[in-house]
Amino acid sequence: YFETGKSDLKPESAPALTEVAKLLKEDAGLKLFVVGHTDNAGAIDGNMKLSQDRAQAVVQALVRTHGIAVARLKAYGNGPYAPVASNDAEEGRAKNRRVELVKQ
C-alpha cells in the first residue's frame, strides 16, 4: 500500500509481504518480476519513476526483512498504464497505487 506520490510502504503492507516471502521460501526456484503501478495523478515521467521506486521498495523489503535473495526478484515500473480501477475518485486511485507479482 502506498500514499499518492510516495514509494514508502505503508505498515499495512506487512502481512502481504510476509505471505510473499513464505511463498518464495517454500519454492526456492521461484523468481518474480515485481511490477509497480501508479494512479494517474501527476506527470507521466514522474509516475514512471514512482512506479519503479515502488517496485524497488517491495524488493528491498523482501530482501532486508525476509532474507529473500535479490537475484530472485526484478523490479519494473509500469506507471499508470494498467489501472485496475477508475482514476476518477480516490477509491479507484488507491487501488491503482499497487505492486503486482509476476512469475519469471
C-alpha positions in Angstrom: 0.0 0.0 0.0 1.2 3.5 -0.9 0.2 7.1 -0.5 -0.2 9.3 -3.5 3.2 10.3 -4.8 5.2 8.2 -2.4 7.1 4.9 -2.6 7.3 4.2 1.1 5.5 1.0 2.0 2.6 1.6 4.4 2.6 -0.6 7.6 -0.5 -2.4 6.4 1.7 -3.9 3.6 3.5 -6.2 6.1 1.1 -9.1 6.1 1.1 -9.3 2.3 4.9 -9.1 2.2 5.1 -11.9 4.8 2.9 -14.1 2.6 5.0 -13.4 -0.5 8.2 -14.3 1.5 6.6 -17.5 2.7 5.8 -18.5 -0.9 9.3 -17.7 -2.0 10.8 -19.7 0.8 8.6 -22.7 0.1 9.7 -22.7 -3.6 13.4 -22.0 -3.8 13.3 -21.9 -7.6 10.6 -19.3 -7.9 11.7 -15.9 -9.3 9.4 -12.9 -9.6 9.0 -9.7 -11.5 7.9 -7.1 -9.0 5.8 -4.6 -11.1 5.0 -1.2 -9.7 1.9 0.9 -10.7 0.6 4.4 -10.0 -2.7 6.3 -10.3 -2.9 9.0 -13.0 -2.1 11.9 -10.7 1.0 13.8 -11.8 3.2 13.8 -14.9 3.9 10.6 -16.8 7.7 10.8 -16.3 7.2 11.2 -12.5 4.8 8.3 -12.4 7.2 6.0 -14.3 9.9 6.7 -11.8 7.5 6.4 -8.9 6.3 3.0 -10.1 9.9 1.8 -10.4 10.6 3.1 -6.9 7.5 1.3 -5.5 8.6 -2.0 -7.1 12.1 -1.5 -5.7 10.7 -0.8 -2.2 8.9 -4.1 -2.3 12.1 -5.9 -3.5 14.1 -4.2 -0.7 11.6 -5.2 1.9 11.6 -8.8 0.8 15.4 -8.9 0.8 16.1 -6.9 4.0 13.2 -8.1 6.2 12.6 -11.6 5.0 16.1 -12.7 3.7 15.0 -13.4 0.1 17.9 -13.4 -2.4 17.8 -10.3 -4.6 18.7 -12.4 -7.6 15.2 -13.9 -7.4 13.4 -10.5 -7.8 13.4 -7.9 -10.6 11.7 -4.6 -10.1 9.9 -2.9 -13.0 7.8 0.3 -13.2 4.6 0.3 -15.3 3.3 3.8 -14.2 -0.4 4.5 -14.8 -0.6 2.2 -17.9 -2.5 -0.7 -16.3 -5.1 0.6 -13.9 -7.4 -1.9 -12.1 -9.9 0.7 -11.2 -11.1 4.1 -12.4 -8.9 7.1 -11.5 -12.0 9.4 -11.3 -12.2 9.0 -7.5 -9.8 8.4 -4.6 -11.2 4.9 -4.0 -10.1 3.8 -7.5 -6.8 5.8 -7.4 -5.9 4.0 -4.1 -6.4 0.6 -5.9 -4.1 1.7 -8.7 -1.2 2.5 -6.3 0.0 -1.0 -6.1 2.6 -3.6 -6.9 1.9 -6.9 -8.6 4.0 -10.0 -8.7 4.5 -11.9 -12.0 6.3 -15.2 -12.2 9.5 -15.0 -14.3 
